[in-house]
């Protein structure tokens, strides 16, 4: 397969290649460069990307296949419980069609292992998935037991970590409410077996505890509407090189976007993907959405985010892209481009935001040798978007082609 004619952003923070060609053999990229300099093998399927932009498949480091954007969690769980794998498979397909070719799911019932494996085996369309299954927490009484493991001591935290790894998860997620000793017990148990730990955090004291405990990735920092973090915390995270996945768009950008254009809630892709009765239920859940529990404090969060969302970017931290996709009104069909757009709003250049959402994401999950950039030898994960994202980052919402592992899905 040869993609020919479009502008190429290869995932590095470097100048684009104009009128480029990318040659794929099997599932690997074998040649990249200006089309005038690349020999297209005889018999190759030649696909024109003229007038468009080619870039690496997006890497989303925070998704939730178990949720699809329904407006109220408490009303969604009984619906999901009747069709867990079916709903998660639908979410996975939506992510892939939106250009996400690799994703980390950080909270789901253990049935997600079947969905992950179905994708790996080619039975289901979706991004290649790393999954945590249930998260570990001391809190979370409001959530169903089937996607969390509640503990009351560091010893229980370590035991639950081992149990989840035995079940087959790829990463461990610590949810809010854990003590520093709890976190350290999880980290030590996971690291003994070569598994990384992601932490769900907002408060500064929790972040300091996670740093001391040795957690690998900090999730959500800057998205909870918290007041600005102290400079010492920002500097510590940046100097240690601890990756930060902010998920800043999922309330703070999505909420005002929906107030300005409520028609987005009737996205035709939702209507096409959901059974009619479920589509009607989604629309019902969006009525007076500003009153839903998820958005009760969003106006305050928006005010605080003007500083907090920028801090880690301006402080030089390692930033990767994650969306919390599936949270209320944060649909898998568009969460990635909204998050990348929010990173640009918060101070990143479009090129840096794209690199954070491709190259850096792959490096954070230890897949940088195979994924995240378009260059010879890498796995062929390539998307094509209509227009120039360096001029308008929002054209990432117009994904016209998706190639994952050398297979064209869209």
Secondary structure in CASP SS format (residue, H / E / C, confidence):
PFRMAT SS
TARGET T0000
AUTHOR 0000-0000-0000
METHOD secondary structure of the structure
MODEL  1
X C 1.00
X E 1.00
X E 1.00
X E 1.00
X C 1.00
X C 1.00
X E 1.00
X E 1.00
X E 1.00
X C 1.00
X C 1.00
X C 1.00
X C 1.00
X C 1.00
X C 1.00
X C 1.00
X E 1.00
X C 1.00
X C 1.00
X E 1.00
X E 1.00
X E 1.00
X E 1.00
X E 1.00
X E 1.00
X C 1.00
X C 1.00
X E 1.00
X E 1.00
X E 1.00
X E 1.00
X E 1.00
X E 1.00
X E 1.00
X H 1.00
X H 1.00
X H 1.00
X C 1.00
X C 1.00
X C 1.00
X C 1.00
X C 1.00
X C 1.00
X C 1.00
X C 1.00
X E 1.00
X E 1.00
X E 1.00
X C 1.00
X C 1.00
X C 1.00
X E 1.00
X E 1.00
X E 1.00
X E 1.00
X E 1.00
X C 1.00
X E 1.00
X E 1.00
X E 1.00
X E 1.00
X E 1.00
X E 1.00
X C 1.00
X C 1.00
X C 1.00
X C 1.00
X C 1.00
X C 1.00
X C 1.00
X C 1.00
X C 1.00
X H 1.00
X H 1.00
X H 1.00
X H 1.00
X H 1.00
X H 1.00
X H 1.00
X H 1.00
X H 1.00
X C 1.00
X C 1.00
X H 1.00
X H 1.00
X H 1.00
X H 1.00
X H 1.00
X H 1.00
X H 1.00
X H 1.00
X H 1.00
X H 1.00
X H 1.00
X H 1.00
X H 1.00
X H 1.00
X C 1.00
X C 1.00
X E 1.00
X E 1.00
X E 1.00
X E 1.00
X E 1.00
X E 1.00
X C 1.00
X C 1.00
X C 1.00
X C 1.00
X C 1.00
X C 1.00
X H 1.00
X H 1.00
X H 1.00
X H 1.00
X H 1.00
X H 1.00
X H 1.00
X H 1.00
X H 1.00
X C 1.00
X C 1.00
X C 1.00
X C 1.00
X C 1.00
X C 1.00
X C 1.00
X E 1.00
X E 1.00
X E 1.00
X E 1.00
X C 1.00
X C 1.00
X C 1.00
X E 1.00
X E 1.00
X E 1.00
X C 1.00
X C 1.00
X C 1.00
X C 1.00
X C 1.00
X C 1.00
X C 1.00
X H 1.00
X H 1.00
X H 1.00
X E 1.00
X E 1.00
X E 1.00
X C 1.00
X C 1.00
X C 1.00
X H 1.00
X H 1.00
X H 1.00
X H 1.00
X H 1.00
X H 1.00
X H 1.00
X H 1.00
X H 1.00
X H 1.00
X H 1.00
X H 1.00
X H 1.00
X H 1.00
X C 1.00
X C 1.00
X C 1.00
X C 1.00
X E 1.00
X E 1.00
X E 1.00
X C 1.00
X C 1.00
X C 1.00
X C 1.00
X C 1.00
X H 1.00
X H 1.00
X H 1.00
X H 1.00
X H 1.00
X H 1.00
X H 1.00
X H 1.00
X H 1.00
X H 1.00
X H 1.00
X H 1.00
X H 1.00
X C 1.00
X C 1.00
X C 1.00
X C 1.00
X E 1.00
X E 1.00
X E 1.00
X E 1.00
X C 1.00
X C 1.00
X C 1.00
X H 1.00
X H 1.00
X H 1.00
X H 1.00
X H 1.00
X H 1.00
X H 1.00
X H 1.00
X H 1.00
X H 1.00
X C 1.00
X C 1.00
X C 1.00
X E 1.00
X E 1.00
X E 1.00
X C 1.00
X C 1.00
X C 1.00
X C 1.00
X C 1.00
X C 1.00
X C 1.00
X C 1.00
X C 1.00
X C 1.00
X C 1.00
X H 1.00
X H 1.00
X H 1.00
X H 1.00
X H 1.00
X H 1.00
X H 1.00
X H 1.00
X H 1.00
X H 1.00
X C 1.00
X C 1.00
X E 1.00
X E 1.00
X E 1.00
X C 1.00
X C 1.00
X C 1.00
X H 1.00
X H 1.00
X H 1.00
X H 1.00
X C 1.00
X H 1.00
X H 1.00
X H 1.00
X H 1.00
X H 1.00
X H 1.00
X H 1.00
X C 1.00
X H 1.00
X H 1.00
X H 1.00
X H 1.00
X H 1.00
X C 1.00
X H 1.00
X H 1.00
X H 1.00
X H 1.00
X H 1.00
X H 1.00
X C 1.00
X C 1.00
X H 1.00
X H 1.00
X H 1.00
X H 1.00
X H 1.00
X H 1.00
X H 1.00
X H 1.00
X H 1.00
X H 1.00
X C 1.00
X C 1.00
X C 1.00
X H 1.00
X H 1.00
X H 1.00
X C 1.00
X H 1.00
X H 1.00
X H 1.00
X C 1.00
X C 1.00
X H 1.00
X H 1.00
X H 1.00
X H 1.00
X H 1.00
X H 1.00
X H 1.00
X H 1.00
X H 1.00
X H 1.00
X H 1.00
X H 1.00
X H 1.00
X H 1.00
X H 1.00
X H 1.00
X H 1.00
X C 1.00
X C 1.00
X C 1.00
X C 1.00
X E 1.00
X E 1.00
X C 1.00
X C 1.00
X C 1.00
X C 1.00
X E 1.00
X C 1.00
X C 1.00
X C 1.00
X C 1.00
X C 1.00
X C 1.00
X C 1.00
X C 1.00
X C 1.00
X H 1.00
X H 1.00
X H 1.00
X H 1.00
X H 1.00
X H 1.00
X H 1.00
X H 1.00
X H 1.00
X H 1.00
X H 1.00
X C 1.00
X C 1.00
X C 1.00
X C 1.00
X H 1.00
X H 1.00
X H 1.00
X H 1.00
X H 1.00
X H 1.00
X H 1.00
X H 1.00
X H 1.00
X H 1.00
X H 1.00
X H 1.00
X H 1.00
X H 1.00
X H 1.00
X C 1.00
X C 1.00
X C 1.00
X C 1.00
X C 1.00
X C 1.00
X C 1.00
X C 1.00
X C 1.00
X C 1.00
X C 1.00
X C 1.00
X C 1.00
X C 1.00
X E 1.00
X C 1.00
X C 1.00
X E 1.00
X E 1.00
X E 1.00
X E 1.00
X E 1.00
X C 1.00
X C 1.00
X C 1.00
X C 1.00
X C 1.00
X C 1.00
X H 1.00
X H 1.00
X H 1.00
X H 1.00
X H 1.00
X C 1.00
X E 1.00
X E 1.00
X E 1.00
X E 1.00
X E 1.00
X E 1.00
X C 1.00
X C 1.00
X E 1.00
X E 1.00
X C 1.00
X C 1.00
END
